[in-house]
């Protein structure tokens, strides 16, 4: 008897601070080649409640299972966004913040030994002031960006990224998370062992706390660009296991 073919989940990729959805370009190409539908929304980077609400609205408009993937600060967003996402079948963290309830990004960064990014950021007033008139946003200094964010990319690529940054509102770093989605959904975590943005020790701590399936990558914070194949391998495993497949019931393969 033939078992019914399962519907492959849509992969939703959420980028982190200081970059945009183009950081997923190589991952998207490989996922498309593997036959997956992919969505890579623009993370507003304005604050955890706002950013999570935006991603949640994207996920709710998808009428098939979803694997939600976050990079860097994008991990905090998916943790907050997927709590009531009934169609989210798995979470994937790539060198990302998997916050616990009541926790913020700064709680994690302050708990572990400082990384080089701590001395490489600059802040500026928002071009359009908020109602309070006090909101500021953060960049990585463009001269420090290549060696802090992307040591394993070619010089041309990392120099382009340094001047094409999307800043994050400073308030996003102190926004506190609600009930974490990883407490009720299967999770995977890719630890970047040469990360100078988010301490690898912090990454291991969060991966173990959420009882995630771990992938260990010898790369910088830019592993989504430098090691897309390894990132996609993790996502594919999450898609298969989160969608209820076993070794004899794989998702459809590309033609």
Residue pairs with C-beta under 8 A, 6 or more apart in sequence:
3 249
5 252
6 243
6 244
6 245
6 249
6 251
7 64
7 65
8 35
8 36
8 37
8 64
8 239
8 243
8 251
8 252
9 36
9 64
9 65
9 66
9 67
9 89
9 90
9 239
9 242
9 243
10 36
10 37
10 38
10 39
10 62
10 64
10 65
10 66
10 67
11 31
11 36
11 37
11 38
11 39
11 66
11 67
11 69
11 235
11 239
12 38
12 39
12 40
12 41
12 55
12 58
12 59
12 62
12 66
12 67
12 68
12 69
13 21
13 24
13 27
13 28
13 38
13 39
13 40
13 69
13 71
14 40
14 41
14 43
14 55
14 68
14 69
14 70
14 71
14 74
14 77
14 78
15 21
15 23
15 24
15 40
15 42
15 43
15 71
15 72
15 74
16 43
16 70
16 71
16 72
16 73
16 74
16 75
16 96
17 45
17 72
17 73
17 138
17 166
17 167
17 168
17 172
18 72
18 139
18 140
18 145
18 149
18 165
18 166
18 167
18 168
19 161
19 164
19 165
19 166
20 42
20 43
20 164
20 166
21 40
21 41
21 42
21 43
23 71
23 161
23 222
23 224
23 225
24 40
24 71
24 224
25 225
26 224
26 225
26 228
27 224
27 228
27 231
27 232
27 235
28 38
28 40
29 228
30 228
30 229
30 232
31 38
31 232
31 235
32 38
33 254
34 232
34 236
34 253
34 254
35 251
35 252
35 253
35 254
35 255
36 239
37 64
39 58
39 62
41 54
41 55
41 58
43 51
43 54
43 55
43 73
43 74
43 77
44 50
44 51
44 54
45 51
45 73
45 166
45 167
45 168
45 169
45 172
46 169
46 171
46 172
47 169
47 171
47 172
47 175
48 76
48 77
48 80
48 104
48 172
48 175
48 176
48 177
49 80
49 175
51 77
51 80
51 81
51 172
52 77
52 80
52 81
53 81
55 68
55 77
55 78
55 81
56 81
56 82
56 84
56 85
59 66
59 68
59 81
59 82
59 85
59 87
59 88
60 85
60 87
62 87
63 87
64 87
65 87
65 88
65 89
65 242
65 243
66 85
66 87
66 88
66 89
67 88
67 89
67 90
67 91
67 92
67 235
67 238
67 239
67 242
68 78
68 81
68 82
68 85
68 88
68 90
68 91
68 92
68 181
69 78
69 91
69 92
69 93
69 94
69 235
70 76
70 77
70 78
70 79
70 91
70 92
70 93
70 94
70 96
70 97
71 94
71 95
71 96
71 224
72 94
72 95
72 96
72 97
72 197
72 198
72 221
73 96
73 97
73 105
73 168
73 172
74 96
75 93
75 94
75 96
75 97
75 98
75 99
76 96
76 97
76 98
76 99
76 105
76 177
78 91
78 93
78 96
78 181
79 91
79 97
79 98
79 99
79 177
79 180
79 181
79 182
80 99
80 177
80 178
80 180
80 181
81 181
82 88
82 91
82 181
82 185
83 178
83 179
83 180
83 181
83 184
85 181
88 181
88 185
89 185
89 186
89 239
89 242
89 243
89 244
90 185
90 186
90 187
90 188
90 238
90 239
90 241
90 242
90 243
91 181
91 182
91 185
91 186
91 187
91 188
91 238
92 187
92 188
92 189
92 190
92 234
92 235
92 238
93 187
93 188
93 189
93 190
93 206
93 207
93 212
94 190
94 192
94 223
94 224
94 231
94 234
95 190
95 191
95 192
95 195
95 197
95 198
95 203
95 221
95 223
96 189
96 198
96 203
96 206
97 105
97 108
97 198
97 206
98 180
98 182
98 187
98 189
98 206
98 207
98 209
98 210
98 212
99 105
99 107
99 108
99 177
99 180
100 177
100 180
100 209
101 177
101 178
101 179
101 180
102 176
102 177
103 176
103 177
104 173
104 174
104 175
104 176
104 177
105 172
105 173
105 174
105 175
106 173
106 174
108 198
108 202
108 206
109 115
109 118
109 198
109 199
109 202
111 202
111 205
112 199
112 201
112 202
112 205
113 199
113 201
115 195
115 196
115 197
115 198
115 199
116 144
116 147
116 148
116 196
117 140
117 148
117 149
117 196
117 197
120 140
120 141
120 144
120 145
120 148
121 138
121 139
121 140
121 141
122 138
122 139
122 140
122 141
123 136
123 137
123 138
123 139
123 170
124 136
124 137
124 139
124 167
125 135
125 136
125 137
126 135
126 136
126 137
126 169
129 135
135 169
135 170
135 171
136 169
136 170
137 167
137 168
137 169
137 170
138 167
138 168
138 169
138 170
138 173
139 165
139 167
140 148
140 149
140 162
140 165
142 162
142 163
142 165
143 162
145 158
145 161
145 162
145 165
146 153
146 155
146 158
146 159
146 161
146 162
147 196
148 196
148 197
148 221
149 158
149 161
149 162
149 196
149 197
149 220
149 221
149 222
150 157
150 158
150 161
150 220
150 221
150 222
150 225
150 226
151 158
151 194
151 196
151 220
152 194
152 219
152 220
152 222
152 223
152 226
152 227
153 161
153 220
153 222
153 225
153 226
157 225
158 222
161 222
180 210
182 210
182 212
183 210
185 242
186 213
186 238
186 241
186 242
187 210
187 211
187 212
187 213
188 212
188 213
188 214
188 215
188 234
188 235
188 237
188 238
189 203
189 206
189 207
189 210
189 212
189 213
189 214
189 215
190 214
190 215
190 216
190 217
190 223
190 230
190 231
190 234
191 200
191 203
191 204
191 207
191 214
191 215
191 216
191 217
192 198
192 200
192 203
192 217
192 219
192 220
192 221
192 223
193 200
193 216
193 217
193 218
193 219
194 200
194 218
194 219
194 220
195 203
195 219
195 220
195 221
196 220
196 221
197 220
197 221
198 221
204 214
207 214
213 234
213 237
213 238
215 230
215 233
215 234
217 223
217 227
217 230
217 231
219 226
219 227
220 226
223 230
223 231
224 231
236 251
239 251
240 250
240 251
243 251
245 251
